[in-house]
């Protein structure tokens, strides 16, 4: 079952979306302001965050930026009435993965949620597993409080492993991470 966080201050729209998610067997928590949404995001596991931009207490762009700065890799679907290109670009720059303008078709929203739930966002600025932490924006890594000195290939491998953690990573995936998708040269 998918687990979604909806951060939307329009209570009628939120109630409709919560009902629809329940009918589609999608678990959905709701917050009506940005601060509450950020707190839920920090304390619970979600597959997708549906985020309005015009929110009380903390706007959606700030919620997204703060979540990404804290290492949150939950895919974010911006759901807003702001339809100008600059607004969309601001949403992506803040760390959003998808953008849907109100009014929208519910089937499109559900399709986007399901598609986003199949992946993690690549926009997180920090990765952490157990006592290993990586700041991607600063190109620094630590184990506990001790900084790690990594070669460029070591950095690529650690990032690949951290993004997949706790799942194992295949040898082929690790090879592709470092050297790309190498194909054997055909001999005649």
QUITA-V679110 format. One record per backbone hydrogen bond with DSSP energy under -1.0 kcal/mol. CO is the residue of the C=O (numbers start at 0). NH is the residue of the N-H. If there is no record, write none. Layout:
CO_NH ; CO_NH
//
This chain:
1_26 ; 2_46 ; 2_47 ; 3_28 ; 4_49 ; 5_30 ; 6_51 ; 8_10 ; 9_13 ; 10_14 ; 11_15 ; 12_16 ; 13_17 ; 14_18 ; 15_19 ; 16_20 ; 17_21 ; 18_22 ; 19_23 ; 20_25 ; 21_24 ; 26_3 ; 28_5 ; 30_7 ; 32_36 ; 33_37 ; 34_38 ; 35_39 ; 36_40 ; 37_41 ; 38_42 ; 39_43 ; 47_4 ; 48_76 ; 49_6 ; 50_78 ; 52_54 ; 52_59 ; 55_33 ; 55_57 ; 58_62 ; 59_63 ; 60_64 ; 61_65 ; 62_66 ; 63_67 ; 64_68 ; 65_69 ; 66_71 ; 67_70 ; 67_124 ; 72_120 ; 74_48 ; 75_96 ; 75_97 ; 76_50 ; 77_99 ; 79_101 ; 83_87 ; 84_88 ; 85_89 ; 86_90 ; 87_91 ; 88_92 ; 89_93 ; 90_95 ; 91_94 ; 97_77 ; 99_79 ; 104_108 ; 105_109 ; 106_110 ; 107_111 ; 108_112 ; 109_113 ; 110_114 ; 111_115 ; 112_116 ; 115_118 ; 124_135 ; 126_133 ; 128_131 ; 130_143 ; 131_128 ; 132_141 ; 133_126 ; 134_139 ; 139_134 ; 140_147 ; 141_132 ; 142_145 ; 145_142 ; 150_154 ; 151_155 ; 152_156 ; 153_157 ; 154_158 ; 155_159 ; 156_160 ; 157_161 ; 158_162 ; 159_163 ; 160_164 ; 163_166 ; 169_173 ; 170_174 ; 171_175 ; 172_176 ; 173_177 ; 174_178 ; 175_179 ; 179_181
//
